Amino acid sequence: MEDETAESRNKARLAIMELANMISVPMSLNAIVRLNVPDAIWQGGANTPLSPVQILSRILPSGGGDPENLQRILRMLTSYGVFTEYLDSSDSPERKYSLTDIGKTLVTDAEGLSYAPYVLQHHQDALMRAWPLVHEAVLNPTSEPFVKANGEAAYSYYGKKPEMNGLMQKAMSGVSVPFMRAILNSYDGFKGVKRLVDVGGSAGDCLRMILKKHPHVNEGINFDLPEVVAKAPKIPGEILLFSFGLFRKVLIIVFPD
């Protein structure tokens, strides 16, 4: 092994320490979403730089909270491009924060959507219990880490947990709607289509957007798991809801993740 004092070895040690502590990034994202920090800073588009004390006054109007702990989270996420930090030149400098383009993805829009539910979805307790067991999937691939941690497969587990299922649908809407807007602005492949099927369509957001822009599509079919379509909004005469039925096992094999 090369000289332990070499610059490359020093960089390697720092890199592995950063990797070992990477959990601090998603957990900090989870924290600011739960605290509603992005919406507190955004305030209808103002995005005015705010100090941790000012942010706390918006998320906790009755008072309380620890601005120092909030600042630690904000500074760490600033290093990953979620916030922009401002430091004034006074004798008692105060750090303030605004949202970057990345941070703005966590702001709730006029339709009640954002990427915030996507962040929360990935850090639910059931999923977090499975991550420490990932190595066991290598030792014994016959049982998934999620099953070992929670006693059953993810699809069936979610189906029994309305709050998890609801969060998943909201997360998928927050992710898919912005992309579908961009697609519909440039894609013309729906010309001549009369019936459209969205396999794994979740809450049906993409179908609704397509049918709105292309009214010549007579029928939209949202094809998803029974517990998903049961919660999906119904639009009579436009979108039909179908569960996987006989094809459920085939589709799960095709899309195991």
Phi and psi restraints in degrees (value plus and minus 20) as a CYANA .aco file:
   2 GLU   PHI     -87.6   -47.6
   2 GLU   PSI     150.3   190.3
   3 ASP   PHI     -73.7   -33.7
   3 ASP   PSI     103.7   143.7
   4 GLU   PHI     -84.7   -44.7
   4 GLU   PSI     -36.2     3.8
   5 THR   PHI    -113.5   -73.5
   5 THR   PSI     -21.5    18.5
   6 ALA   PHI     -85.2   -45.2
   6 ALA   PSI     130.0   170.0
   7 GLU   PHI     -79.8   -39.8
   7 GLU   PSI     -57.2   -17.2
   8 SER   PHI     -83.7   -43.7
   8 SER   PSI     -56.3   -16.3
   9 ARG   PHI     -91.3   -51.3
   9 ARG   PSI     -57.5   -17.5
  10 ASN   PHI     -83.2   -43.2
  10 ASN   PSI     -62.7   -22.7
  11 LYS   PHI     -84.5   -44.5
  11 LYS   PSI     -57.6   -17.6
  12 ALA   PHI     -84.9   -44.9
  12 ALA   PSI     -60.9   -20.9
  13 ARG   PHI     -85.1   -45.1
  13 ARG   PSI     -61.1   -21.1
  14 LEU   PHI     -85.6   -45.6
  14 LEU   PSI     -58.3   -18.3
  15 ALA   PHI     -85.1   -45.1
  15 ALA   PSI     -62.5   -22.5
  16 ILE   PHI     -90.4   -50.4
  16 ILE   PSI     -52.0   -12.0
  17 MET   PHI     -85.5   -45.5
  17 MET   PSI     -60.0   -20.0
  18 GLU   PHI     -84.8   -44.8
  18 GLU   PSI     -63.8   -23.8
  19 LEU   PHI     -82.1   -42.1
  19 LEU   PSI     -60.9   -20.9
  20 ALA   PHI     -85.1   -45.1
  20 ALA   PSI     -45.5    -5.5
  21 ASN   PHI    -122.8   -82.8
  21 ASN   PSI      -8.4    31.6
  22 MET   PHI     -79.4   -39.4
  22 MET   PSI     -43.1    -3.1
  23 ILE   PHI     -80.0   -40.0
  23 ILE   PSI     -41.5    -1.5
  24 SER   PHI     -85.0   -45.0
  24 SER   PSI     -46.2    -6.2
  25 VAL   PHI     -91.3   -51.3
  25 VAL   PSI     -78.5   -38.5
  26 PRO   PHI     -83.0   -43.0
  26 PRO   PSI     -52.8   -12.8
  27 MET   PHI     -89.7   -49.7
  27 MET   PSI     -53.0   -13.0
  28 SER   PHI     -91.8   -51.8
  28 SER   PSI     -58.8   -18.8
  29 LEU   PHI     -79.5   -39.5
  29 LEU   PSI     -64.3   -24.3
  30 ASN   PHI     -78.2   -38.2
  30 ASN   PSI     -60.9   -20.9
  31 ALA   PHI     -85.8   -45.8
  31 ALA   PSI     -66.0   -26.0
  32 ILE   PHI     -89.8   -49.8
  32 ILE   PSI     -49.2    -9.2
  33 VAL   PHI     -89.1   -49.1
  33 VAL   PSI     -65.7   -25.7
  34 ARG   PHI     -83.0   -43.0
  34 ARG   PSI     -52.7   -12.7
  35 LEU   PHI    -102.9   -62.9
  35 LEU   PSI     -28.3    11.7
  36 ASN   PHI      44.4    84.4
  36 ASN   PSI      13.7    53.7
  37 VAL   PHI     -83.9   -43.9
  37 VAL   PSI     -65.1   -25.1
  38 PRO   PHI     -77.1   -37.1
  38 PRO   PSI     -65.6   -25.6
  39 ASP   PHI     -86.5   -46.5
  39 ASP   PSI     -53.7   -13.7
  40 ALA   PHI     -85.0   -45.0
  40 ALA   PSI     -57.3   -17.3
  41 ILE   PHI     -98.6   -58.6
  41 ILE   PSI     -59.8   -19.8
  42 TRP   PHI     -83.7   -43.7
  42 TRP   PSI     -70.8   -30.8
  43 GLN   PHI      27.1    67.1
  43 GLN   PSI      37.3    77.3
  44 GLY   PHI      52.1    92.1
  44 GLY   PSI      -2.9    37.1
  45 GLY   PHI      91.3   131.3
  45 GLY   PSI     -23.6    16.4
  46 ALA   PHI     -85.1   -45.1
  46 ALA   PSI     -68.2   -28.2
  47 ASN   PHI      30.7    70.7
  47 ASN   PSI      17.3    57.3
  48 THR   PHI     -90.9   -50.9
  48 THR   PSI     111.9   151.9
  49 PRO   PHI     -77.0   -37.0
  49 PRO   PSI     109.6   149.6
  50 LEU   PHI    -146.4  -106.4
  50 LEU   PSI     128.6   168.6
  51 SER   PHI    -100.8   -60.8
  51 SER   PSI     141.6   181.6
  52 PRO   PHI     -74.7   -34.7
  52 PRO   PSI     -57.0   -17.0
  53 VAL   PHI     -83.7   -43.7
  53 VAL   PSI     -62.8   -22.8
  54 GLN   PHI     -86.9   -46.9
  54 GLN   PSI     -59.1   -19.1
  55 ILE   PHI     -83.4   -43.4
  55 ILE   PSI     -64.9   -24.9
  56 LEU   PHI     -81.3   -41.3
  56 LEU   PSI     -55.1   -15.1
  57 SER   PHI     -86.1   -46.1
  57 SER   PSI     -43.8    -3.8
  58 ARG   PHI    -107.1   -67.1
  58 ARG   PSI     -54.7   -14.7
  59 ILE   PHI    -110.5   -70.5
  59 ILE   PSI     -37.9     2.1
  60 LEU   PHI    -152.5  -112.5
  60 LEU   PSI      54.8    94.8
  61 PRO   PHI     -77.6   -37.6
  61 PRO   PSI     -47.7    -7.7
  62 SER   PHI    -102.6   -62.6
  62 SER   PSI     -21.9    18.1
  63 GLY   PHI      80.0   120.0
  63 GLY   PSI     147.9   187.9
  64 GLY   PHI      86.8   126.8
  64 GLY   PSI    -196.8  -156.8
  65 GLY   PHI      69.8   109.8
  65 GLY   PSI     142.3   182.3
  66 ASP   PHI    -135.8   -95.8
  66 ASP   PSI      83.7   123.7
  67 PRO   PHI     -83.9   -43.9
  67 PRO   PSI     -49.8    -9.8
  68 GLU   PHI     -86.5   -46.5
  68 GLU   PSI     -64.2   -24.2
  69 ASN   PHI     -86.9   -46.9
  69 ASN   PSI     -56.7   -16.7
  70 LEU   PHI     -84.4   -44.4
  70 LEU   PSI     -60.6   -20.6
  71 GLN   PHI     -83.3   -43.3
  71 GLN   PSI     -57.2   -17.2
  72 ARG   PHI     -79.0   -39.0
  72 ARG   PSI     -62.9   -22.9
  73 ILE   PHI     -87.3   -47.3
  73 ILE   PSI     -64.3   -24.3
  74 LEU   PHI     -83.3   -43.3
  74 LEU   PSI     -61.5   -21.5
  75 ARG   PHI     -87.1   -47.1
  75 ARG   PSI     -59.7   -19.7
  76 MET   PHI     -84.1   -44.1
  76 MET   PSI     -64.0   -24.0
  77 LEU   PHI     -92.3   -52.3
  77 LEU   PSI     -43.5    -3.5
  78 THR   PHI     -81.3   -41.3
  78 THR   PSI     -58.1   -18.1
  79 SER   PHI     -87.6   -47.6
  79 SER   PSI     -35.7     4.3
  80 TYR   PHI    -127.7   -87.7
  80 TYR   PSI      -5.7    34.3
  81 GLY   PHI      60.7   100.7
  81 GLY   PSI      -3.7    36.3
  82 VAL   PHI    -105.5   -65.5
  82 VAL   PSI     -56.0   -16.0
  83 PHE   PHI    -145.0  -105.0
  83 PHE   PSI     138.7   178.7
  84 THR   PHI    -127.3   -87.3
  84 THR   PSI     112.9   152.9
  85 GLU   PHI    -122.8   -82.8
  85 GLU   PSI     118.0   158.0
  86 TYR   PHI    -141.8  -101.8
  86 TYR   PSI     116.2   156.2
  87 LEU   PHI    -148.3  -108.3
  87 LEU   PSI      95.7   135.7
  88 ASP   PHI     -96.3   -56.3
  88 ASP   PSI     150.5   190.5
  89 SER   PHI    -123.6   -83.6
  89 SER   PSI       0.8    40.8
  90 SER   PHI     -95.3   -55.3
  90 SER   PSI     153.5   193.5
  91 ASP   PHI     -84.9   -44.9
  91 ASP   PSI     -50.1   -10.1
  92 SER   PHI    -138.5   -98.5
  92 SER   PSI      56.8    96.8
  93 PRO   PHI     -79.5   -39.5
  93 PRO   PSI     119.7   159.7
  94 GLU   PHI    -140.6  -100.6
  94 GLU   PSI     110.8   150.8
  95 ARG   PHI    -105.0   -65.0
  95 ARG   PSI     115.7   155.7
  96 LYS   PHI    -148.4  -108.4
  96 LYS   PSI     140.1   180.1
  97 TYR   PHI    -158.2  -118.2
  97 TYR   PSI     119.4   159.4
  98 SER   PHI    -146.9  -106.9
  98 SER   PSI     153.2   193.2
  99 LEU   PHI    -109.7   -69.7
  99 LEU   PSI     116.5   156.5
 100 THR   PHI    -103.5   -63.5
 100 THR   PSI    -198.9  -158.9
 101 ASP   PHI     -80.0   -40.0
 101 ASP   PSI     -55.1   -15.1
 102 ILE   PHI     -85.5   -45.5
 102 ILE   PSI     -66.6   -26.6
 103 GLY   PHI     -81.9   -41.9
 103 GLY   PSI     -52.7   -12.7
 104 LYS   PHI     -85.8   -45.8
 104 LYS   PSI     -42.0    -2.0
 105 THR   PHI     -85.4   -45.4
 105 THR   PSI     -36.8     3.2
 106 LEU   PHI    -113.0   -73.0
 106 LEU   PSI     -20.9    19.1
 107 VAL   PHI    -102.3   -62.3
 107 VAL   PSI     115.5   155.5
 108 THR   PHI     -92.4   -52.4
 108 THR   PSI     105.7   145.7
 109 ASP   PHI    -109.4   -69.4
 109 ASP   PSI    -193.8  -153.8
 110 ALA   PHI     -84.1   -44.1
 110 ALA   PSI     -42.1    -2.1
 111 GLU   PHI    -113.5   -73.5
 111 GLU   PSI     -14.7    25.3
 112 GLY   PHI      58.7    98.7
 112 GLY   PSI      -0.9    39.1
 113 LEU   PHI    -131.3   -91.3
 113 LEU   PSI     133.0   173.0
 114 SER   PHI    -189.9  -149.9
 114 SER   PSI    -199.8  -159.8
 115 TYR   PHI    -106.8   -66.8
 115 TYR   PSI     -20.2    19.8
 116 ALA   PHI     -79.5   -39.5
 116 ALA   PSI     -66.9   -26.9
 117 PRO   PHI     -80.7   -40.7
 117 PRO   PSI     -50.4   -10.4
 118 TYR   PHI     -82.9   -42.9
 118 TYR   PSI     -60.1   -20.1
 119 VAL   PHI     -83.6   -43.6
 119 VAL   PSI     -68.2   -28.2
 120 LEU   PHI     -84.1   -44.1
 120 LEU   PSI     -59.1   -19.1
 121 GLN   PHI     -77.4   -37.4
 121 GLN   PSI     -58.7   -18.7
 122 HIS   PHI     -97.5   -57.5
 122 HIS   PSI     -28.1    11.9
 123 HIS   PHI    -144.3  -104.3
 123 HIS   PSI       6.7    46.7
 124 GLN   PHI     -91.0   -51.0
 124 GLN   PSI     134.9   174.9
 125 ASP   PHI     -75.6   -35.6
 125 ASP   PSI     -61.2   -21.2
 126 ALA   PHI     -81.8   -41.8
 126 ALA   PSI     -58.9   -18.9
 127 LEU   PHI     -93.9   -53.9
 127 LEU   PSI     -59.7   -19.7
 128 MET   PHI     -84.7   -44.7
 128 MET   PSI     -51.4   -11.4
 129 ARG   PHI     -87.7   -47.7
 129 ARG   PSI     -46.0    -6.0
 130 ALA   PHI    -102.4   -62.4
 130 ALA   PSI     -50.5   -10.5
 131 TRP   PHI     -77.5   -37.5
 131 TRP   PSI     -61.6   -21.6
 132 PRO   PHI     -86.1   -46.1
 132 PRO   PSI     -28.5    11.5
 133 LEU   PHI    -124.1   -84.1
 133 LEU   PSI     -10.4    29.6
 134 VAL   PHI     -78.2   -38.2
 134 VAL   PSI     -57.6   -17.6
 135 HIS   PHI     -81.4   -41.4
 135 HIS   PSI     -47.1    -7.1
 136 GLU   PHI     -91.0   -51.0
 136 GLU   PSI     -40.4    -0.4
 137 ALA   PHI     -87.7   -47.7
 137 ALA   PSI     -44.2    -4.2
 138 VAL   PHI     -99.2   -59.2
 138 VAL   PSI     -61.6   -21.6
 139 LEU   PHI     -91.7   -51.7
 139 LEU   PSI     -56.7   -16.7
 140 ASN   PHI    -165.0  -125.0
 140 ASN   PSI      71.0   111.0
 141 PRO   PHI     -93.4   -53.4
 141 PRO   PSI     -21.6    18.4
 142 THR   PHI     -97.3   -57.3
 142 THR   PSI     -34.0     6.0
 143 SER   PHI    -150.7  -110.7
 143 SER   PSI     107.0   147.0
 144 GLU   PHI     -95.3   -55.3
 144 GLU   PSI     128.1   168.1
 145 PRO   PHI     -75.5   -35.5
 145 PRO   PSI     -59.0   -19.0
 146 PHE   PHI     -82.0   -42.0
 146 PHE   PSI     -60.7   -20.7
 147 VAL   PHI     -86.0   -46.0
 147 VAL   PSI     -62.7   -22.7
 148 LYS   PHI     -83.4   -43.4
 148 LYS   PSI     -55.9   -15.9
 149 ALA   PHI    -100.3   -60.3
 149 ALA   PSI     -52.1   -12.1
 150 ASN   PHI    -142.6  -102.6
 150 ASN   PSI     -23.6    16.4
 151 GLY   PHI      68.4   108.4
 151 GLY   PSI     -26.0    14.0
 152 GLU   PHI    -181.1  -141.1
 152 GLU   PSI     146.4   186.4
 153 ALA   PHI     -86.5   -46.5
 153 ALA   PSI     137.0   177.0
 154 ALA   PHI     -80.1   -40.1
 154 ALA   PSI     -64.0   -24.0
 155 TYR   PHI     -79.7   -39.7
 155 TYR   PSI     -67.4   -27.4
 156 SER   PHI     -90.0   -50.0
 156 SER   PSI     -54.6   -14.6
 157 TYR   PHI     -83.9   -43.9
 157 TYR   PSI     -67.0   -27.0
 158 TYR   PHI     -81.9   -41.9
 158 TYR   PSI     -56.6   -16.6
 159 GLY   PHI     -82.7   -42.7
 159 GLY   PSI     -44.2    -4.2
 160 LYS   PHI    -115.1   -75.1
 160 LYS   PSI     -22.6    17.4
 161 LYS   PHI    -140.6  -100.6
 161 LYS   PSI      70.6   110.6
 162 PRO   PHI     -75.5   -35.5
 162 PRO   PSI     -55.7   -15.7
 163 GLU   PHI     -89.0   -49.0
 163 GLU   PSI     -57.2   -17.2
 164 MET   PHI     -90.3   -50.3
 164 MET   PSI     -62.1   -22.1
 165 ASN   PHI     -82.8   -42.8
 165 ASN   PSI     -61.6   -21.6
 166 GLY   PHI     -85.0   -45.0
 166 GLY   PSI     -61.0   -21.0
 167 LEU   PHI     -85.6   -45.6
 167 LEU   PSI     -59.2   -19.2
 168 MET   PHI     -80.4   -40.4
 168 MET   PSI     -65.3   -25.3
 169 GLN   PHI     -83.7   -43.7
 169 GLN   PSI     -61.4   -21.4
 170 LYS   PHI     -86.5   -46.5
 170 LYS   PSI     -57.2   -17.2
 171 ALA   PHI     -84.3   -44.3
 171 ALA   PSI     -63.8   -23.8
 172 MET   PHI     -86.0   -46.0
 172 MET   PSI     -56.4   -16.4
 173 SER   PHI     -85.4   -45.4
 173 SER   PSI     -64.6   -24.6
 174 GLY   PHI     -81.4   -41.4
 174 GLY   PSI     -52.4   -12.4
 175 VAL   PHI    -102.5   -62.5
 175 VAL   PSI     -64.9   -24.9
 176 SER   PHI     -98.1   -58.1
 176 SER   PSI     -55.4   -15.4
 177 VAL   PHI     -80.5   -40.5
 177 VAL   PSI     -68.0   -28.0
 178 PRO   PHI     -80.5   -40.5
 178 PRO   PSI     -59.9   -19.9
 179 PHE   PHI     -86.0   -46.0
 179 PHE   PSI     -60.4   -20.4
 180 MET   PHI     -86.0   -46.0
 180 MET   PSI     -56.0   -16.0
 181 ARG   PHI     -77.7   -37.7
 181 ARG   PSI     -65.6   -25.6
 182 ALA   PHI     -85.5   -45.5
 182 ALA   PSI     -60.4   -20.4
 183 ILE   PHI     -83.5   -43.5
 183 ILE   PSI     -65.4   -25.4
 184 LEU   PHI     -87.0   -47.0
 184 LEU   PSI     -41.0    -1.0
 185 ASN   PHI     -94.7   -54.7
 185 ASN   PSI     -38.2     1.8
 186 SER   PHI    -152.6  -112.6
 186 SER   PSI     -37.0     3.0
 187 TYR   PHI    -114.6   -74.6
 187 TYR   PSI     111.6   151.6
 188 ASP   PHI    -138.1   -98.1
 188 ASP   PSI       1.7    41.7
 189 GLY   PHI     -93.9   -53.9
 189 GLY   PSI     -23.6    16.4
 190 PHE   PHI    -110.6   -70.6
 190 PHE   PSI     -18.9    21.1
 191 LYS   PHI     -82.6   -42.6
 191 LYS   PSI     110.6   150.6
 192 GLY   PHI      63.8   103.8
 192 GLY   PSI     -25.8    14.2
 193 VAL   PHI     -98.2   -58.2
 193 VAL   PSI     110.1   150.1
 194 LYS   PHI    -126.2   -86.2
 194 LYS   PSI     -55.4   -15.4
 195 ARG   PHI    -148.1  -108.1
 195 ARG   PSI     110.7   150.7
 196 LEU   PHI    -146.8  -106.8
 196 LEU   PSI     109.1   149.1
 197 VAL   PHI    -133.3   -93.3
 197 VAL   PSI     107.5   147.5
 198 ASP   PHI    -128.2   -88.2
 198 ASP   PSI      85.2   125.2
 199 VAL   PHI    -100.1   -60.1
 199 VAL   PSI     100.4   140.4
 200 GLY   PHI      56.0    96.0
 200 GLY   PSI      21.3    61.3
 201 GLY   PHI     -98.6   -58.6
 201 GLY   PSI     -20.9    19.1
 202 SER   PHI      33.2    73.2
 202 SER   PSI    -142.6  -102.6
 203 ALA   PHI    -101.2   -61.2
 203 ALA   PSI     -20.1    19.9
 204 GLY   PHI      64.1   104.1
 204 GLY   PSI      -4.6    35.4
 205 ASP   PHI     -81.2   -41.2
 205 ASP   PSI     -65.1   -25.1
 206 CYS   PHI     -84.0   -44.0
 206 CYS   PSI     -61.5   -21.5
 207 LEU   PHI     -81.9   -41.9
 207 LEU   PSI     -64.2   -24.2
 208 ARG   PHI     -81.3   -41.3
 208 ARG   PSI     -60.2   -20.2
 209 MET   PHI     -87.9   -47.9
 209 MET   PSI     -60.1   -20.1
 210 ILE   PHI     -86.2   -46.2
 210 ILE   PSI     -65.4   -25.4
 211 LEU   PHI     -85.7   -45.7
 211 LEU   PSI     -51.6   -11.6
 212 LYS   PHI     -88.2   -48.2
 212 LYS   PSI     -60.5   -20.5
 213 LYS   PHI    -102.2   -62.2
 213 LYS   PSI     -47.3    -7.3
 214 HIS   PHI    -144.1  -104.1
 214 HIS   PSI      56.7    96.7
 215 PRO   PHI     -84.0   -44.0
 215 PRO   PSI     -33.3     6.7
 216 HIS   PHI     -90.3   -50.3
 216 HIS   PSI     -35.6     4.4
 217 VAL   PHI     -93.7   -53.7
 217 VAL   PSI      91.8   131.8
 218 ASN   PHI     -96.7   -56.7
 218 ASN   PSI     -47.9    -7.9
 219 GLU   PHI    -167.4  -127.4
 219 GLU   PSI     112.3   152.3
 220 GLY   PHI    -135.6   -95.6
 220 GLY   PSI     115.4   155.4
 221 ILE   PHI    -139.2   -99.2
 221 ILE   PSI      97.5   137.5
 222 ASN   PHI    -113.7   -73.7
 222 ASN   PSI      90.3   130.3
 223 PHE   PHI    -128.6   -88.6
 223 PHE   PSI      87.3   127.3
 224 ASP   PHI    -173.3  -133.3
 224 ASP   PSI    -196.4  -156.4
 225 LEU   PHI     -83.3   -43.3
 225 LEU   PSI     130.3   170.3
 226 PRO   PHI     -74.4   -34.4
 226 PRO   PSI     -63.0   -23.0
 227 GLU   PHI     -90.1   -50.1
 227 GLU   PSI     -41.0    -1.0
 228 VAL   PHI    -100.8   -60.8
 228 VAL   PSI     -71.6   -31.6
 229 VAL   PHI     -87.5   -47.5
 229 VAL   PSI     -43.6    -3.6
 230 ALA   PHI     -84.7   -44.7
 230 ALA   PSI     -48.6    -8.6
 231 LYS   PHI    -119.1   -79.1
 231 LYS   PSI     -29.7    10.3
 232 ALA   PHI     -90.6   -50.6
 232 ALA   PSI     119.8   159.8
 233 PRO   PHI     -79.3   -39.3
 233 PRO   PSI     119.5   159.5
 234 LYS   PHI    -120.1   -80.1
 234 LYS   PSI     113.0   153.0
 235 ILE   PHI    -141.8  -101.8
 235 ILE   PSI      73.6   113.6
 236 PRO   PHI     -74.3   -34.3
 236 PRO   PSI     115.0   155.0
 237 GLY   PHI      63.0   103.0
 237 GLY   PSI     -25.9    14.1
 238 GLU   PHI    -141.8  -101.8
 238 GLU   PSI     -69.4   -29.4
 239 ILE   PHI    -143.3  -103.3
 239 ILE   PSI     107.5   147.5
 240 LEU   PHI    -118.6   -78.6
 240 LEU   PSI     121.5   161.5
 241 LEU   PHI    -126.7   -86.7
 241 LEU   PSI     103.9   143.9
 242 PHE   PHI    -147.0  -107.0
 242 PHE   PSI     118.7   158.7
 243 SER   PHI    -108.8   -68.8
 243 SER   PSI     150.0   190.0
 244 PHE   PHI     -83.7   -43.7
 244 PHE   PSI     -53.2   -13.2
 245 GLY   PHI      34.3    74.3
 245 GLY   PSI    -146.6  -106.6
 246 LEU   PHI     -85.9   -45.9
 246 LEU   PSI     -40.2    -0.2
 247 PHE   PHI    -114.1   -74.1
 247 PHE   PSI     -18.1    21.9
 248 ARG   PHI     -78.3   -38.3
 248 ARG   PSI     -69.2   -29.2
 249 LYS   PHI     -84.9   -44.9
 249 LYS   PSI     -58.2   -18.2
 250 VAL   PHI     -82.5   -42.5
 250 VAL   PSI     -64.4   -24.4
 251 LEU   PHI     -89.5   -49.5
 251 LEU   PSI     -54.9   -14.9
 252 ILE   PHI     -87.7   -47.7
 252 ILE   PSI     -53.0   -13.0
 253 ILE   PHI     -89.5   -49.5
 253 ILE   PSI     -58.9   -18.9
 254 VAL   PHI     -88.4   -48.4
 254 VAL   PSI     -58.4   -18.4
 255 PHE   PHI    -140.2  -100.2
 255 PHE   PSI      51.2    91.2
 256 PRO   PHI     -86.0   -46.0
 256 PRO   PSI     -42.3    -2.3
